[in-house]
Amino acid sequence: MLLIWLALAAIAVWAMARLGRQTERRGRGHWRVTATLLGSALLAGGALAAFRGSWLTGGALAAAGLYLAWASRARAEVRSEPISAADARAVLGVGPVATEAEIRAAWKKAMARAHPDQGGTEGLATRVNAARDRLLRKTGRG
């Protein structure tokens, strides 16, 4: 019986730690919270069934719990739209005849503000990267 309680406690700690790291927009965050809680309940039920000797039921519940936990981890990939050369120059703040070094320096400065770890967003960082790629590709230096 002690093993059952230890397994349930470990699952509860895992769920709480995971829910504490949620930093998504509202709709997606609710899905992740719900999937984590339901996955935790299924894992706990699977552990309980397996400890009681019902291996098939326990395995099915644990597999369903692991699937939900894994599916809730998938994040939507942020893709950038095609950006014009004028927009790219505006994003990076460089002129039409900027050199490769100027473009890279402007990108580094913009990325320092736009990076998600520095308070920016994934979308803004993707746009800054797209601007750099567009300008370096246009000049044949990328």
Secondary structure as GFF3:
##gff-version 3
##sequence-region A 1 142
A	DSSP	alpha_helix	2	20	.	.	.	ID=ss1
A	DSSP	alpha_helix	26	51	.	.	.	ID=ss2
A	DSSP	alpha_helix	55	73	.	.	.	ID=ss3
A	DSSP	alpha_helix	85	92	.	.	.	ID=ss4
A	DSSP	alpha_helix	100	114	.	.	.	ID=ss5
A	DSSP	three_ten_helix	116	118	.	.	.	ID=ss6
A	DSSP	alpha_helix	122	138	.	.	.	ID=ss7
###
